[in-house]
Amino acid sequence: MARIGPAPVARLAVALVAVAAGAAASEPRSGPGIVSHVKVVSDKVEDVSSLEAWRRSFIRDEMSDREKALAVWRSVVAFQHQDAPPSEFLQLESNVLDPIKMFNVYGYSYCSVASAHVQALARHIGLKARGKASMPGRWVPISDGILQDLQQRGIKTGWPGKTAGVAVDPVTGHVYMVVTGLGVWQSADGGSTFKRVDNETVGGRCETGYSLCIDPAGKRLACFMLDGPSAMTEDGGKTWAPIRNVARGYDWAAVDWAQRPARTLFGLVHESGGLAAISQDGGKSWKELGKGYLAVGVFSANVLVCSKEKESGIYRTADGGTNWHKVHEARPIGAMRTFGGKGYWLTDKGLLVSRDQGITWTRVGDATGAAWGPYFGADERHFVVVDAKGYQETRDAGTTWRTIAPLPPPFTKEFNPRGWFLNVAWDPIGKACYASRMGQPTYRYTY
């Protein structure tokens, strides 16, 4: 970059003093004079004093998109060098993400901040741009871009802000992220880019790790929301059918994914004294079963399982909830998962499986203390559960385990043994773990 020599600088200083003196003479002031909005340009370097000035300096109409992208990159490289970035703490991110301010005021930053400048300039000239943080072995936020876009457009998220839920289709690897009050956003590239897909049928937030119920066979997702509409998709997010909320909505619910379309839903209503309700028409209508329920599970239209608030054990009904019988002493968590016609449930006695629609239960492996899962891969031997130490993977049905990811640092002190607040997901295809909590960003960890 060309430097302004001493003579021009001296003339500029005299001019500024004259301006200040003239202002003082015409309008007496008791305090010091203020000189602002001074624009300094040179015939030796490009004008980057504004976005439009930058565009005139670097972009030509006849350029191809590739040439424009290269021009964006060259301009960012020309006006900043590599060093610890300045932080102003004036926005969602503490660093300076405004390229024009960086070019004219600071001139130094890290590569991650420079990538944000590339994105901002590219979007200004109509190019599509999105950053992707890919750092194996580290948790990185994947929701910041969406949240910044919404903020810039003046769109506010619902209480308590940011995101509130995440799920992964285990067959396609597509990520579903809940933006608080603003529905379900889908990513087909591991969280690099998102688009809203729920057609404004979903709102509110997920308050527990079992609010989002994904079909282990792929394509289908049911969103049981709190303080906002609930809905279900059976075609990978293309279309959505509303699920009627009871009261404010649900803590969690289970779905009979053996049905096509899914008709039987069994849910626990939020802050209702343990009110459980069953739907036999995909959530259009609900029948209340009474209070005192806690965890829920579905094997078929009439075969349900549950736990109770004030009694230990797993209970089973074969008549849609009229009569219940205790079938095991364990105390289960959240909503039962199904895979291959079997029911899998995390409990205070470890992971249990039932192969006869809940009549009998046996322990799977030796892991105890997990509060979320299991999340299955391609077969029943390969799955992940999440405990206080992190994401635990087994490839031999629980005989051996390995930790593939710790809990994200922002959530390590919030482990809830009943599956509340934290939302987790696992992508067996992309080898990635995800975590979300209402009011916080959504994170990804690749391994």
C-alpha positions as CSV (number, residue, x, y, z in Angstrom):
1,M,0.0,0.0,0.0
2,A,1.4,3.5,-0.9
3,R,2.1,5.8,1.9
4,I,1.2,9.5,2.0
5,G,4.4,11.6,2.1
6,P,5.3,14.2,4.7
7,A,4.4,17.2,2.5
8,P,0.7,16.1,1.9
9,V,0.4,15.2,5.6
10,A,1.6,18.7,6.6
11,R,-0.9,20.3,4.2
12,L,-3.7,18.1,5.5
13,A,-2.8,19.1,9.1
14,V,-2.9,22.8,8.2
15,A,-6.3,22.3,6.5
16,L,-7.7,20.5,9.5
17,V,-6.5,23.2,11.8
18,A,-8.0,25.8,9.5
19,V,-11.3,24.0,9.4
20,A,-11.3,23.7,13.2
21,A,-10.3,27.4,13.6
22,G,-13.0,28.5,11.2
23,A,-15.7,26.6,13.0
24,A,-14.5,28.0,16.3
25,A,-14.6,31.6,14.9
26,S,-18.1,31.3,13.5
27,E,-19.6,29.5,16.4
28,P,-18.0,30.1,19.8
29,R,-17.7,27.0,22.0
30,S,-16.6,26.5,25.5
31,G,-15.2,23.0,24.9
32,P,-12.7,21.5,22.4
33,G,-13.5,21.5,18.7
34,I,-14.4,18.2,17.1
35,V,-13.4,17.2,13.5
36,S,-15.0,14.0,12.2
37,H,-16.0,12.3,8.9
38,V,-12.7,13.2,7.3
39,K,-12.1,11.2,4.1
40,V,-8.5,10.6,3.0
41,V,-7.8,9.0,-0.4
42,S,-4.7,8.6,-2.5
43,D,-4.0,8.1,-6.2
44,K,-1.6,5.3,-5.1
45,V,-4.0,3.0,-3.5
46,E,-7.7,1.9,-4.1
47,D,-10.5,3.8,-2.4
48,V,-12.1,1.6,0.2
49,S,-13.8,4.3,2.2
50,S,-17.2,2.7,1.8
51,L,-18.8,-0.4,0.3
52,E,-19.7,1.5,-2.8
53,A,-16.2,2.9,-3.1
54,W,-14.7,-0.6,-2.6
55,R,-17.0,-1.9,-5.3
56,R,-16.0,0.8,-7.8
57,S,-12.3,0.1,-7.0
58,F,-12.4,-3.7,-7.4
59,I,-15.5,-4.9,-9.3
60,R,-16.4,-4.5,-12.9
61,D,-19.7,-5.4,-14.5
62,E,-18.1,-7.7,-17.1
63,M,-16.4,-9.9,-14.5
64,S,-17.6,-13.5,-14.1
65,D,-18.6,-14.7,-10.7
66,R,-15.2,-16.4,-10.3
67,E,-13.4,-13.2,-11.2
68,K,-15.5,-11.2,-8.7
69,A,-14.8,-13.8,-6.0
70,L,-11.0,-13.5,-6.6
71,A,-11.3,-9.7,-6.5
72,V,-13.0,-9.9,-3.2
73,W,-10.2,-12.1,-1.8
74,R,-7.5,-9.9,-3.2
75,S,-9.0,-6.8,-1.6
76,V,-9.2,-8.5,1.8
77,V,-5.6,-9.7,1.6
78,A,-4.4,-6.2,0.5
79,F,-5.8,-4.3,3.4
80,Q,-5.0,-6.5,6.4
81,H,-2.2,-8.5,7.8
82,Q,-2.2,-11.5,10.1
83,D,-2.3,-10.8,13.9
84,A,-4.5,-11.2,16.9
85,P,-7.7,-9.4,15.9
86,P,-9.1,-6.3,17.6
87,S,-12.2,-6.8,19.7
88,E,-14.8,-4.1,20.2
89,F,-17.6,-6.1,21.9
90,L,-20.2,-4.1,20.0
91,Q,-22.2,-7.0,18.4
92,L,-23.0,-10.7,18.5
93,E,-19.3,-11.5,17.9
94,S,-16.7,-9.5,19.8
95,N,-14.3,-9.2,16.8
96,V,-14.6,-6.6,14.1
97,L,-16.5,-8.2,11.2
98,D,-17.1,-5.0,9.2
99,P,-14.6,-5.1,6.3
100,I,-14.7,-1.4,5.7
101,K,-13.9,-0.6,9.3
102,M,-11.1,-3.2,9.2
103,F,-9.6,-1.7,6.1
104,N,-9.7,1.9,7.3
105,V,-9.2,1.6,11.1
106,Y,-7.4,-1.5,12.1
107,G,-5.8,-3.4,9.2
108,Y,-5.0,-6.6,11.1
109,S,-6.9,-9.8,12.0
110,Y,-6.9,-13.6,12.0
111,C,-7.9,-15.7,9.0
112,S,-11.3,-16.6,10.5
113,V,-12.2,-12.9,10.8
114,A,-10.9,-12.3,7.3
115,S,-13.2,-15.0,6.0
116,A,-16.1,-13.1,7.5
117,H,-14.9,-10.0,5.5
118,V,-14.8,-12.1,2.4
119,Q,-18.4,-13.2,3.0
120,A,-19.7,-9.7,3.7
121,L,-18.1,-8.3,0.5
122,A,-19.3,-11.2,-1.6
123,R,-22.9,-10.8,-0.4
124,H,-22.7,-7.1,-1.1
125,I,-22.2,-7.8,-4.8
126,G,-24.8,-10.5,-5.0
127,L,-22.6,-13.6,-4.6
128,K,-23.8,-16.4,-2.3
129,A,-21.3,-16.9,0.6
130,R,-21.3,-18.8,3.9
131,G,-18.5,-19.7,6.2
132,K,-17.8,-23.2,7.3
133,A,-15.9,-23.9,10.5
134,S,-14.2,-27.3,10.2
135,M,-12.0,-28.0,13.1
136,P,-11.9,-31.7,14.0
137,G,-11.6,-32.3,17.7
138,R,-13.2,-28.9,18.6
139,W,-16.7,-27.7,19.2
140,V,-17.6,-24.9,16.8
141,P,-20.9,-22.9,16.6
142,I,-22.9,-23.4,13.4
143,S,-25.8,-21.1,14.1
144,D,-24.0,-17.8,14.2
145,G,-24.4,-17.1,10.5
146,I,-28.2,-17.5,10.6
147,L,-28.5,-15.5,13.8
148,Q,-26.5,-12.7,12.3
149,D,-28.6,-12.7,9.2
150,L,-31.8,-12.5,11.2
151,Q,-30.3,-9.7,13.4
152,Q,-29.3,-7.7,10.3
153,R,-32.8,-8.1,8.9
154,G,-34.4,-6.9,12.1
155,I,-36.0,-10.3,12.9
156,K,-36.0,-11.2,16.5
157,T,-35.9,-14.7,17.9
158,G,-38.3,-15.9,20.6
159,W,-37.5,-16.2,24.3
160,P,-34.8,-17.0,25.4
161,G,-33.1,-16.3,22.1
162,K,-30.7,-18.0,19.7
163,T,-31.4,-21.7,19.1
164,A,-33.3,-24.4,21.0
165,G,-33.0,-27.8,19.5
166,V,-31.1,-30.0,17.0
167,A,-31.6,-33.4,15.3
168,V,-29.9,-35.4,12.5
169,D,-31.4,-37.7,9.9
170,P,-29.2,-40.7,10.3
171,V,-29.7,-41.8,6.7
172,T,-29.0,-38.6,4.9
173,G,-26.9,-36.7,7.5
174,H,-29.2,-33.7,7.1
175,V,-29.2,-31.4,10.2
176,Y,-32.4,-29.9,11.6
177,M,-31.9,-26.9,13.9
178,V,-34.6,-25.0,15.8
179,V,-34.2,-21.3,15.9
180,T,-36.2,-20.1,18.9
181,G,-39.6,-18.9,17.8
182,L,-38.6,-19.1,14.1
183,G,-39.0,-22.8,13.3
184,V,-36.9,-25.6,11.8
185,W,-33.9,-24.9,9.7
186,Q,-32.3,-27.6,7.6
187,S,-28.7,-28.1,6.5
188,A,-27.5,-30.6,3.9
189,D,-23.8,-29.8,4.3
190,G,-23.1,-30.4,8.0
191,G,-24.3,-27.0,9.3
192,S,-22.4,-24.8,6.8
193,T,-25.6,-23.4,5.3
194,F,-29.2,-23.5,6.5
195,K,-32.6,-22.7,5.1
196,R,-35.9,-22.7,6.9
197,V,-38.0,-25.6,5.8
198,D,-41.1,-25.9,8.2
199,N,-43.3,-23.5,6.2
200,E,-43.9,-21.6,9.4
201,T,-45.7,-24.6,11.0
202,V,-43.2,-24.8,13.9
203,G,-42.5,-22.2,16.6
204,G,-41.5,-22.0,20.3
205,R,-38.6,-24.0,21.6
206,C,-37.4,-27.4,22.8
207,E,-36.9,-27.5,26.5
208,T,-35.7,-31.1,26.7
209,G,-33.5,-33.5,24.8
210,Y,-36.5,-35.5,23.7
211,S,-38.6,-32.8,22.1
212,L,-37.5,-33.7,18.6
213,C,-38.3,-37.3,17.6
214,I,-36.4,-38.5,14.5
215,D,-37.3,-41.7,12.6
216,P,-34.2,-44.0,12.7
217,A,-35.1,-45.1,9.1
218,G,-34.8,-41.5,7.9
219,K,-36.9,-38.8,6.3
220,R,-39.4,-38.3,9.2
221,L,-39.2,-35.9,12.1
222,A,-41.8,-34.9,14.7
223,C,-41.3,-31.6,16.6
224,F,-43.1,-31.4,20.0
225,M,-42.6,-27.8,20.9
226,L,-43.2,-25.6,24.0
227,D,-44.8,-22.2,23.7
228,G,-45.2,-22.5,19.9
229,P,-46.8,-24.7,17.3
230,S,-45.7,-28.3,16.8
231,A,-45.6,-30.2,13.5
232,M,-44.3,-33.3,11.7
233,T,-42.6,-34.0,8.3
234,E,-42.6,-37.4,6.6
235,D,-40.7,-36.4,3.5
236,G,-37.4,-34.9,4.7
237,G,-38.8,-31.4,5.4
238,K,-40.6,-30.8,2.1
239,T,-44.1,-30.7,3.6
240,W,-45.3,-30.4,7.2
241,A,-48.5,-31.4,9.0
242,P,-49.5,-29.5,12.2
243,I,-49.6,-31.3,15.5
244,R,-52.1,-29.7,17.9
245,N,-50.7,-28.7,21.2
246,V,-52.3,-29.5,24.5
247,A,-52.0,-26.5,26.8
248,R,-48.6,-24.8,26.2
249,G,-47.1,-27.9,24.5
250,Y,-44.9,-30.8,25.3
251,D,-41.8,-31.8,27.3
252,W,-41.4,-34.8,25.0
253,A,-43.3,-37.4,23.0
254,A,-42.9,-40.8,21.3
255,V,-44.1,-41.7,17.8
256,D,-45.0,-45.1,16.3
257,W,-42.6,-44.9,13.3
258,A,-43.7,-48.4,12.1
259,Q,-46.9,-46.7,10.8
260,R,-46.9,-45.0,7.4
261,P,-48.1,-42.4,7.8
262,A,-47.3,-42.1,11.5
263,R,-50.6,-41.9,13.4
264,T,-49.9,-42.8,17.1
265,L,-48.3,-40.2,19.2
266,F,-47.8,-40.4,23.0
267,G,-46.8,-37.2,24.8
268,L,-46.1,-35.6,28.2
269,V,-47.7,-32.1,28.5
270,H,-45.4,-29.4,30.0
271,E,-46.0,-28.3,33.6
272,S,-49.3,-30.1,33.9
273,G,-48.8,-32.4,36.8
274,G,-47.6,-35.2,34.6
275,L,-50.5,-35.1,32.2
276,A,-50.1,-37.6,29.4
277,A,-52.1,-37.6,26.1
278,I,-52.4,-39.9,23.1
279,S,-53.2,-39.1,19.5
280,Q,-54.3,-41.7,17.0
281,D,-54.6,-39.3,14.0
282,G,-51.1,-37.8,13.7
283,G,-51.7,-35.1,16.3
284,K,-54.9,-33.6,15.0
285,S,-56.7,-34.6,18.2
286,W,-55.6,-35.9,21.6
287,K,-57.1,-38.0,24.3
288,E,-55.9,-37.1,27.8
289,L,-54.9,-40.2,29.9
290,G,-54.7,-38.5,33.3
291,K,-51.9,-37.1,35.4
292,G,-48.9,-38.5,37.2
293,Y,-47.0,-39.7,34.1
294,L,-43.3,-39.1,33.3
295,A,-41.4,-41.0,30.6
296,V,-43.4,-42.3,27.5
297,G,-43.0,-44.8,24.8
298,V,-44.9,-46.3,21.8
299,F,-44.8,-49.8,20.4
300,S,-48.1,-49.7,18.4
301,A,-51.5,-48.0,18.4
302,N,-52.6,-49.7,21.6
303,V,-49.3,-50.9,23.2
304,L,-47.7,-48.0,25.2
305,V,-45.1,-47.9,28.0
306,C,-44.5,-45.2,30.6
307,S,-43.0,-44.3,33.9
308,K,-44.8,-42.5,36.7
309,E,-43.9,-39.4,38.7
310,K,-44.3,-40.9,42.2
311,E,-43.6,-44.6,41.5
312,S,-40.6,-46.4,40.2
313,G,-40.7,-48.9,37.3
314,I,-41.8,-49.3,33.7
315,Y,-45.5,-49.7,33.1
316,R,-47.2,-51.2,30.0
317,T,-50.7,-51.0,28.5
318,A,-52.1,-53.1,25.7
319,D,-55.4,-51.2,25.4
320,G,-54.3,-47.7,24.6
321,G,-53.9,-46.5,28.2
322,T,-56.9,-47.8,30.1
323,N,-55.1,-50.4,32.1
324,W,-51.4,-50.4,33.1
325,H,-49.2,-53.1,34.5
326,K,-45.7,-52.9,35.9
327,V,-43.2,-54.9,33.9
328,H,-39.8,-53.7,35.2
329,E,-38.2,-52.0,38.2
330,A,-36.1,-49.5,36.3
331,R,-36.9,-45.8,36.0
332,P,-36.7,-44.7,32.4
333,I,-35.8,-41.3,30.9
334,G,-37.6,-39.1,28.4
335,A,-39.1,-40.9,25.4
336,M,-38.3,-44.4,24.4
337,R,-36.4,-45.0,21.1
338,T,-37.2,-47.7,18.6
339,F,-35.1,-49.5,16.0
340,G,-36.0,-52.5,14.0
341,G,-39.2,-53.1,15.9
342,K,-37.4,-53.1,19.3
343,G,-37.7,-50.6,22.1
344,Y,-34.6,-49.0,23.6
345,W,-34.8,-47.0,26.8
346,L,-32.1,-45.3,29.0
347,T,-32.9,-45.9,32.6
348,D,-31.3,-45.6,36.0
349,K,-30.2,-49.2,35.6
350,G,-28.6,-48.6,32.2
351,L,-29.8,-49.0,28.6
352,L,-32.6,-51.6,28.3
353,V,-34.1,-53.2,25.2
354,S,-37.5,-55.0,24.7
355,R,-37.9,-57.4,21.8
356,D,-41.5,-58.3,22.7
357,Q,-43.3,-54.9,22.7
358,G,-42.5,-54.1,26.3
359,I,-43.4,-57.3,28.1
360,T,-39.8,-58.1,29.1
361,W,-36.7,-55.9,29.2
362,T,-33.0,-56.8,29.2
363,R,-29.9,-54.7,29.7
364,V,-27.7,-53.7,26.8
365,G,-24.0,-53.4,27.6
366,D,-22.7,-52.0,30.9
367,A,-23.0,-48.3,30.4
368,T,-25.0,-46.4,33.1
369,G,-25.5,-42.7,33.7
370,A,-26.4,-41.7,30.1
371,A,-29.3,-39.3,29.8
372,W,-29.7,-38.9,26.0
373,G,-30.0,-41.6,23.3
374,P,-29.6,-44.1,22.0
375,Y,-28.9,-42.6,18.5
376,F,-28.5,-45.4,15.9
377,G,-26.2,-45.8,12.9
378,A,-26.8,-48.4,10.2
379,D,-27.6,-51.3,12.5
380,E,-28.7,-52.1,16.1
381,R,-25.1,-52.8,17.2
382,H,-23.8,-49.3,16.3
383,F,-25.2,-46.4,18.4
384,V,-24.3,-43.5,20.6
385,V,-25.5,-42.4,24.1
386,V,-24.5,-39.2,25.9
387,D,-23.5,-39.0,29.6
388,A,-21.7,-36.5,31.8
389,K,-18.4,-37.4,30.1
390,G,-19.6,-36.9,26.6
391,Y,-20.7,-38.8,23.5
392,Q,-20.2,-42.6,23.9
393,E,-20.1,-44.8,20.8
394,T,-20.4,-48.5,20.6
395,R,-20.1,-50.7,17.5
396,D,-20.8,-54.0,19.3
397,A,-24.1,-53.4,21.0
398,G,-22.6,-52.0,24.2
399,T,-19.8,-54.5,24.9
400,T,-17.1,-51.8,24.4
401,W,-17.4,-48.0,24.3
402,R,-15.2,-45.1,23.2
403,T,-15.7,-41.4,23.8
404,I,-16.0,-39.6,20.5
405,A,-16.7,-36.1,21.8
406,P,-16.8,-34.4,25.2
407,L,-19.8,-32.2,26.1
408,P,-19.4,-28.7,24.7
409,P,-17.7,-26.4,27.2
410,P,-20.7,-24.1,27.6
411,F,-22.8,-27.1,28.7
412,T,-20.5,-29.1,30.9
413,K,-22.0,-27.7,34.1
414,E,-25.6,-28.2,33.0
415,F,-25.7,-32.0,32.8
416,N,-29.2,-33.1,33.7
417,P,-29.6,-36.8,34.4
418,R,-33.3,-36.7,33.4
419,G,-32.6,-35.4,29.8
420,W,-33.7,-31.9,30.3
421,F,-32.5,-28.7,28.5
422,L,-29.6,-30.0,26.5
423,N,-30.4,-31.2,23.0
424,V,-28.0,-33.6,21.3
425,A,-27.6,-35.4,17.9
426,W,-25.2,-37.6,16.1
427,D,-24.4,-38.0,12.4
428,P,-23.0,-41.5,11.8
429,I,-22.3,-40.7,8.2
430,G,-20.4,-37.4,8.6
431,K,-18.8,-38.5,11.9
432,A,-20.1,-35.4,13.7
433,C,-21.8,-34.7,17.1
434,Y,-24.2,-31.8,17.6
435,A,-25.5,-30.0,20.7
436,S,-28.0,-27.2,21.3
437,R,-29.6,-25.6,24.3
438,M,-32.4,-23.1,24.4
439,G,-30.9,-19.6,24.5
440,Q,-27.5,-20.8,23.2
441,P,-25.9,-21.4,19.8
442,T,-25.9,-24.8,18.2
443,Y,-22.5,-26.5,18.0
444,R,-20.9,-29.2,15.9
445,Y,-17.9,-31.5,16.8
446,T,-16.3,-33.6,14.1
447,Y,-14.1,-36.6,15.0
